[in-house]
Amino acid sequence: MSTPDRSPGLWRRIPLWQKILVGLALGVLVGTLMGESASVFKPIGDIFISAIKMLIVPLVFSTLVVGITAMRDPQKMGRIGARTIALYLVTTAFAIAIGLAASWLFQPGVGLDMTFEANPDAAKKAPSLVQIVVGLVPQNPVDALASGNILQIIVFAIGLGVSLTLIGEKGEPVVKVFESFAEAMVKLTSLVMALAPFGVFGLIAHVAGSYGAEVLLPLVKVIGVAYLASVVHVLVVYSGLLSLLGRLNPVRYLQGILDALVVAYSSASSSGTLPVSLRCATKNLGVSEGVAGFVLPVGATINMDGTAIYQGVVAVFIAQLIGVDLSLADYGMIIVTGTLASIGTAGVPGAGLVMLSIVMAQIGLPLEALAVVAGVDRILDMARTSVNVAGDLMVTTLVGKSEGELDENVYNAANKT
């Protein structure tokens, strides 16, 4: 009797990122054809997002503790932290400058005749520096874990990881528990990611059906400029830094992050993409679990490159729309304010809107003009989230290379899955 063919089918042989792109393309097609009726597929996307969110807190907490204990050197942790924050600040400044240059060059707001109503609730007050520092330390770590406060979880995980390192052998049993738990969470992540093509299909079908041409056409130019600036930032700044500082092939980097980029684009959530980013960093880019487990959660919280591009593009767009000529000092103010605000509003809900309102207030633009882009904010959010995630993975790769914790054989592998 002949045995059945147990070789994997065609679908299994296709890399995950290609499956996700298939889901993305089908979602756009179905959403465009069905219009608002495509919202029937939204629950599929919601289930996928819920599954991703289910992973965030336990994965971040366990991998961060394991990453700290794996370093076994507080000085090394401080060095990695300083490099991480410095790189994020530098790339954020570049991002704002690129957004400003793109808007100045293409002038998306010139010639548009649009009216808008004041929206007093649009601008939110950013927290003060004292509030931010005080809010970093959780009064109840269990509550921080339950509520998903990533900043507080990071602080508690770092404190616990350092403490386990300092007590030496007495901490080894707990470290082994966290190592096993982290491995289980990584495996669970791979199982959830098998559902990604279907989840992305449901999300994009709903978005494409909800935002028809009648909504997008009046603002298609500013959307195009924001997307172009995002692509330039990834291809020029990120790839350039990898080539110059890391002596790494940027093509391999782009291949290795495709899974995370597609999930980031469809979900518009950096934190929600974190489990996939961790998988890409370790499996595709060859970064050690210790470095990836430390740098990526920090990046998902404070890296705002995509939002910085959004600020630059939209601030100039609104100024052009209402006929305000910005001076060189105004452009400089946007870069400085936006870079600093990226730290001050980290972890704040609606951080992009908070940052933009701060920048607009500094250069004297009316905050009610934020309502102009409110209708297509989701479309813009998808692009800026993708840039944020790409930046997280670029910085993680550079830090891993600088610390000698990057497996270049894995990084240079021709096939990324």
C-alpha positions in Angstrom: 0.0 0.0 0.0 1.4 3.4 -1.0 1.7 6.0 1.7 0.0 9.3 1.3 2.0 12.3 0.3 2.8 14.2 3.5 4.9 16.9 1.9 3.8 20.4 2.8 1.3 22.0 0.5 1.9 25.2 -1.5 0.4 27.4 1.2 2.8 26.1 3.8 5.8 26.7 1.6 4.9 30.4 1.1 6.8 32.7 3.5 4.6 34.3 6.1 5.1 37.9 4.8 3.9 36.8 1.4 0.7 35.2 2.9 0.1 38.4 4.8 0.5 40.5 1.6 -2.1 38.2 -0.1 -4.5 38.9 2.7 -3.8 42.6 2.4 -4.4 42.7 -1.3 -7.6 40.6 -1.0 -8.8 42.9 1.8 -8.3 46.0 -0.3 -10.1 44.4 -3.3 -13.0 43.1 -1.3 -13.4 46.3 0.7 -13.4 48.4 -2.4 -16.0 46.3 -4.1 -18.3 45.8 -1.1 -18.0 49.3 0.4 -19.3 49.6 4.0 -20.7 46.1 3.7 -17.2 44.9 4.1 -17.5 45.6 7.8 -18.9 42.1 8.1 -15.2 40.9 8.0 -14.1 43.3 10.8 -14.7 40.7 13.5 -12.0 38.5 11.9 -9.5 41.3 12.2 -10.7 42.1 15.8 -10.1 38.5 16.9 -6.6 38.7 15.4 -5.9 42.0 17.1 -7.2 40.6 20.4 -4.9 37.6 20.1 -1.9 39.9 19.4 -2.8 42.1 22.4 -3.1 39.0 24.5 0.6 38.4 23.9 1.9 41.9 24.7 2.1 42.1 28.5 3.4 38.6 29.2 5.8 38.6 26.3 7.2 42.1 27.1 7.5 41.3 30.8 9.1 37.9 30.4 11.5 38.8 27.6 12.6 42.0 29.3 13.4 40.2 32.6 15.3 37.5 30.6 17.1 40.1 28.6 18.3 41.9 31.7 19.4 38.8 33.5 21.2 37.6 30.4 23.4 40.7 30.4 24.6 40.1 33.9 26.2 43.5 33.8 24.4 46.7 35.0 27.0 48.8 33.1 26.2 47.0 29.9 22.5 47.6 30.4 23.2 51.3 30.9 25.4 51.4 27.8 22.7 49.7 25.7 20.0 52.0 27.1 22.0 55.2 26.3 22.7 54.0 22.8 19.1 53.1 22.2 17.7 56.4 23.4 20.4 58.4 21.5 19.6 56.6 18.2 15.9 57.1 18.7 16.3 60.9 19.2 18.6 61.2 16.2 16.3 59.4 13.8 13.3 61.3 15.2 15.0 64.6 14.3 15.7 63.3 10.8 12.1 62.1 10.4 10.6 65.6 11.2 13.1 67.2 8.8 12.1 64.8 6.0 8.4 65.4 6.6 9.0 69.2 6.5 11.1 68.9 3.3 8.4 66.8 1.6 5.6 69.2 2.4 7.7 72.2 1.4 8.6 70.5 -1.9 5.2 69.2 -2.9 3.0 71.7 -1.1 0.0 69.5 -0.5 -2.1 72.3 1.1 -1.8 74.8 -1.7 -4.9 75.1 -3.9 -7.3 73.2 -1.6 -10.5 75.0 -0.8 -11.7 73.3 2.4 -13.6 74.4 5.4 -13.6 72.9 8.9 -15.3 73.3 12.2 -13.6 73.9 15.5 -13.0 70.9 17.6 -12.2 71.9 21.1 -11.6 68.4 22.2 -9.1 67.6 19.5 -6.0 69.0 21.3 -5.1 67.2 24.5 -2.7 68.6 27.1 0.6 66.8 27.2 1.7 65.6 30.7 4.4 67.6 32.5 7.9 66.2 32.9 7.2 65.6 36.7 4.0 63.7 35.8 5.9 61.6 33.3 8.7 60.7 35.8 6.3 60.0 38.7 4.1 57.9 36.4 7.0 55.6 35.4 7.0 53.9 38.8 4.0 51.6 39.4 2.3 51.8 42.7 1.0 48.3 42.1 2.9 46.2 39.6 0.1 43.8 39.3 -2.3 46.6 38.3 0.3 47.8 35.8 0.4 44.3 34.3 -3.4 44.1 34.3 -3.9 47.5 32.7 -1.2 47.0 30.1 0.8 50.1 31.2 3.9 49.3 29.1 6.1 52.1 30.6 5.5 50.9 34.2 5.9 47.3 33.1 9.3 48.1 31.6 10.4 49.8 34.8 9.3 46.9 37.0 10.8 44.3 34.7 14.1 46.2 34.7 14.1 46.4 38.5 13.2 42.8 38.9 15.8 41.7 36.3 18.6 43.7 38.0 17.6 42.4 41.4 17.7 38.8 40.2 21.2 39.4 38.7 22.5 40.9 41.9 21.4 38.0 44.2 23.3 35.6 42.0 22.7 31.9 42.5 19.6 32.5 44.7 17.9 34.0 41.7 18.7 31.3 39.2 15.5 29.2 39.8 13.3 32.3 39.1 15.4 33.2 36.1 14.9 29.7 34.7 11.1 30.0 35.2 11.2 33.3 33.2 13.3 31.7 30.5 10.8 28.9 30.1 7.9 31.3 30.2 9.5 33.5 27.6 10.1 30.5 25.3 6.5 29.5 25.7 5.3 33.0 24.8 7.5 33.1 21.7 6.0 29.8 20.6 2.5 31.1 21.2 3.4 34.1 19.1 4.3 31.9 16.2 0.9 30.1 16.6 -1.0 33.4 16.6 1.0 34.7 13.6 -0.3 31.7 11.5 -3.7 33.6 11.7 -2.2 36.8 10.4 -3.2 36.6 6.8 -6.8 36.2 7.7 -6.7 38.9 10.4 -5.1 41.4 8.0 -7.7 40.6 5.4 -10.5 41.4 7.9 -8.9 44.6 9.1 -8.0 46.0 5.6 -11.4 45.0 4.1 -13.1 47.1 6.8 -10.7 50.1 6.3 -11.0 50.0 2.5 -14.7 49.8 2.7 -15.0 52.6 5.2 -12.7 55.1 3.5 -14.0 55.4 -0.1 -12.7 57.6 -2.8 -15.1 60.4 -1.8 -13.3 60.8 1.5 -9.7 60.2 0.3 -9.6 62.3 -2.9 -9.7 65.8 -1.3 -6.8 64.8 0.9 -5.0 62.3 -1.4 -2.1 64.7 -1.9 -1.2 65.0 1.8 -1.6 61.2 2.2 0.7 60.7 -0.7 3.3 63.1 0.7 3.2 61.4 4.1 3.6 58.0 2.6 6.5 59.2 0.3 8.3 60.8 3.3 7.8 57.5 5.2 9.3 55.4 2.5 12.3 57.8 2.1 13.0 57.7 5.8 13.1 53.9 5.9 15.1 53.6 2.7 17.5 56.5 3.2 17.9 57.1 7.0 17.4 53.5 8.3 19.2 51.8 5.5 22.0 54.4 5.5 22.6 54.1 9.3 22.8 50.3 8.9 25.3 50.6 6.1 27.4 53.4 7.6 27.4 52.4 11.3 26.7 48.7 11.2 28.4 47.8 7.9 25.3 45.7 7.2 23.4 45.0 4.0 20.1 47.0 4.3 18.4 44.7 1.8 18.6 41.9 4.3 17.2 44.2 7.0 14.2 45.1 4.8 13.6 41.4 4.0 13.7 40.5 7.6 11.2 43.0 8.9 8.4 42.5 6.3 6.2 40.4 8.6 6.3 43.2 11.3 5.7 45.9 8.7 2.6 44.3 7.3 1.1 43.7 10.7 2.0 47.2 11.8 0.4 48.7 8.7 -2.8 46.8 9.1 -3.1 47.1 12.9 -1.8 50.7 13.3 -0.4 49.7 16.7 3.3 49.6 17.6 2.6 47.8 20.8 0.3 45.4 19.1 3.1 44.5 16.6 5.7 44.0 19.3 5.4 40.2 19.4 6.0 40.0 15.7 8.9 42.5 16.0 10.6 40.3 18.6 10.2 37.3 16.3 11.7 39.2 13.3 14.6 40.6 15.4 15.7 37.2 16.7 14.7 34.8 13.9 15.2 36.9 10.8 17.8 39.5 11.8 19.9 37.4 14.2 19.7 39.8 17.2 20.2 38.1 20.6 17.1 37.6 22.7 18.7 39.7 25.5 19.2 42.8 23.3 15.9 42.4 21.4 14.0 41.9 24.6 15.3 45.1 26.0 15.5 47.5 23.0 12.2 46.6 21.3 9.8 47.2 24.3 11.6 50.6 24.9 11.3 51.5 21.2 7.6 50.5 21.0 7.1 53.0 23.8 9.3 56.0 23.0 10.2 55.7 19.3 8.0 58.1 17.4 9.7 58.5 14.0 6.5 57.8 12.0 4.6 60.3 14.1 7.4 62.8 13.6 7.0 62.6 9.9 3.3 63.0 10.3 3.9 66.2 12.3 6.2 67.7 9.7 3.9 66.9 6.8 0.6 67.9 8.5 1.9 71.1 10.2 3.1 72.5 6.9 0.0 71.2 5.1 -2.3 73.1 7.6 -0.1 76.2 7.3 -0.5 76.1 3.5 -4.2 75.4 3.8 -4.9 78.5 5.8 -2.4 80.7 4.0 0.3 81.0 6.8 3.9 81.4 5.6 6.3 79.6 7.9 9.7 81.1 8.5 13.0 79.2 8.9 12.7 79.8 12.7 9.2 78.1 12.5 10.7 75.1 10.7 13.5 74.9 13.3 10.9 75.1 16.1 9.0 72.2 14.6 12.1 70.0 14.6 13.2 70.8 18.1 9.7 70.8 19.7 8.7 67.6 17.9 11.9 65.7 18.9 11.5 66.7 22.6 7.8 66.0 22.6 8.3 62.5 21.3 9.7 61.7 24.7 7.2 63.7 26.7 4.2 62.1 25.1 5.5 58.5 25.1 2.8 56.1 26.1 0.1 58.7 26.0 -3.1 57.6 24.2 -3.4 59.6 21.0 0.2 60.5 21.2 0.4 61.6 17.6 -2.4 64.1 18.1 -0.8 65.3 21.4 2.5 65.9 19.7 1.0 67.6 16.7 -1.1 70.0 18.9 2.1 70.9 20.9 4.0 71.7 17.6 1.1 73.7 16.2 0.8 75.7 19.3 4.5 76.6 19.2 4.3 78.0 15.7 0.9 79.7 16.2 -1.4 77.5 14.1 -5.0 77.1 15.1 -5.5 73.8 16.9 -9.0 73.5 15.5 -7.4 72.9 12.1 -6.6 69.4 13.4 -10.1 68.5 12.3 -9.0 68.7 8.6 -7.0 65.5 8.8 -9.2 63.7 11.3 -11.2 61.9 8.6 -8.1 60.2 7.2 -6.1 59.9 10.4 -6.4 56.1 10.3 -4.8 56.0 6.8 -2.0 58.2 8.0 -1.7 56.2 11.3 -1.0 53.0 9.3 2.0 54.6 7.6 3.5 56.2 10.7 3.1 53.0 12.8 5.0 51.1 10.1 7.8 53.6 10.2 7.9 53.4 14.0 8.2 49.6 13.9 10.9 49.7 11.2 12.8 52.1 13.4 12.5 49.9 16.4 14.0 47.0 14.4 16.8 49.1 12.9 17.9 50.4 16.3 17.7 46.9 17.7 19.9 45.6 14.9 22.5 48.4 15.3 22.7 48.0 19.1 23.0 44.2 18.7 25.9 44.7 16.2 27.6 47.2 18.5 27.4 44.8 21.4 28.6 41.8 19.4 25.2 40.2 19.9 24.2 39.9 16.2 24.5 36.6 14.4 25.5 37.8 10.9 25.0 34.4 9.4 21.3 34.7 10.4 21.1 38.3 9.3 22.7 37.6 5.9 20.5 34.5 5.2 19.0 34.8 1.7 15.5 33.7 2.6 13.5 35.5 5.3 10.4 33.7 6.6 
